Amino acid sequence: MRRHLTLAGVDATVSSAGVYEGGAPATAHGVATMADRGLDLEAHLSRRLDAAMVRQADLIIGMAREHVREAAVLDRDVLPRTFTLKELAREAKEVGPRPAGMSLDSWLRRIAAAREPGSLVGVGYHDDFDVEDPVGRGRPDYEKTADLIDSLLERVVALAFPDGDHDQERSR
């Protein structure tokens, strides 16, 4: 995300957190896969998502529905700006690029308003919403996941910040 925002000329803070206990390093396959893409995860340690993080974020992107639900449990007011990556990319394309002068928050609320009731309910993997976690699998699975995430993030950034509309926003 940080790379795509930088390439688009958007000054933003990007951070990551998850639903499990923090302090774990990135997997060896994760480090190697991202190193091939010019990103250094050698010193990365996971963090657990908390209420302060979600309240401060202008945008929360989860890889799976469980991540969106966890953010909403921490603060229910964040749901209109919390999406799975696949959901955001798909629905942003449907809504269209953020118009000049429209705040990121208003654009995200427009996208969230199109959300089907119950779409984030359910357990297990759902191809329409979740990016499959490659942990425990081989390097080819990490490569496939990294390529997918990269293409989805590129699409989201292009739609959120079209035509040089680079209002400063924080992304988490």
N, C-alpha and C positions, 0 to 999 in steps of 0.2 A: 504494500500500500504506500509506504513512504516513498519508494522509488517512483511509482506512477504519479503521485502527487507532485514530487519534485520535478519530474519531466513536464508536467502540466503547468509548472510555475506556481503551484499552490504551497503556501507556507502553512504547515499544519504540524501538530504534535500527534504522533502515532505510537501507540503502545499495545501490548498484548497481555492477556490474562486468560485463565481457563477456569474450569469448574472443579478441578482436582487440587489437592494440596500442592502448594508451591515449592520451589527449591530444586526441581528436577532439571538436569541438563537436557539439551536437545539430543535426540538419538544420533548415532554415528551416521546412519543413512540420511537423516535430516541435515546434519552439518555438511556432509559431502554434496548432497543435492543442491543445497543453497549456495555452497562455495562455487559450484559450477555456474551459478547465476550471478556471481559477484557479491554475494551476501555472506557475511561472517557471523556464524552462530556459535562459534567456539566457546564464548563466554556466556552464552544465553542460559538463563535459569527461569523456569516457569514461575508464574505468580498466580495466586488464587484471586478471582474476581471478587470485589467487595462493593458495598453500597456507595462508598465515596467515589469509586472509579466510575460507576454507571451514572451517578448524578452529574459528574463533571463532563461527561462525554457528549459531544454534539451528534455523534453517530456511533452505534455499536453494531459490529458485524460478527456474527457467530458462524462457525463452520457447520453447525447442526442445530436443529430445533431445540435440543436440550440447552444449548448455550443461550438462546433467545429467552427461553422460559426462565432460566436461572437469573438472567439480568432483570427480567420483569418481577421475579419474586423478591429480589433485593430492593427494587423501587418500581412499582407498577406504572409510574408516570413516564418511564423511559420506553415503553412499548412502541409508541409512534416513531421512534428513531432507532429501533432495534430490529435487525433482520438477519436471516441467514444470508450468506453471500450469494447463493444461487437465487434466492427469492428476490434480493435487492437488484441483482443484475437483470433478471427477467421482468420484474415489475417496473423498474426504472425505464426499461426499453419501451414498455407499454405506455407509460405516462409521458415519456418523451424527455428530451434534455431540459434541464432546469432553465427557465426563461431568465433573461437578463433582468436584474433587479429583484428577482424572487430569492428570499433567504433559503439557505440550505434546509433549515427547520421546516419551512412551509412546503418545500418540495418533498421532503421525507414524509411529512404528514399526508400529503396527497397520495404518495405511494402506499403508505400504511392504510389509508382509507379504502383502498381497493382490495385489501386483504380479505380473503374468504374466512368467515367465522369458523373456528376450529382447525384452521390450516396448520397451526403449530402444535396441535395435540397429537399424541401418539408416541410410541416408543420404537426404538430400532431405527434402522436406516430407511430413509425415504428419498428416492432419487430426485424428486422435484425440488427438494429443499436442502438436503444434506450433502456436504462434501465428505466423502468416505475417508476416514482416518487411516493412514497407511502404517501406523505403529504396529510392529510385530510382523510386518511383511518385508518383502525384498526391495532392493533399490529401484527396480522398474516401477513399483507401485508408488514410491516417493516421487519419482520423475513425473509420472502421470498426474499425480495430485498437484504437484508444483506447477505443472503446465496449465492445469485447469484453473487453479487459484489465480495465476498470473493473468490468464485471459479474462476471467471474470472481473478482477480488479481493474484491469485496463478499461473494460467496458463501463464499469461503474464510474470511474474517475472522468472518463470522456463525457458521460451524461450529466454528472453532477457539476462539472466545471467546463462547460462548452465555450467556445469562442472567446477564450481569454478572460472569462468572468471568474476572477480569482479572489473573491472575498476571502479574507483570512478566516479559517474555520479550524476548530480542533477536531481531530478524528481519533477514536480509540477503538 
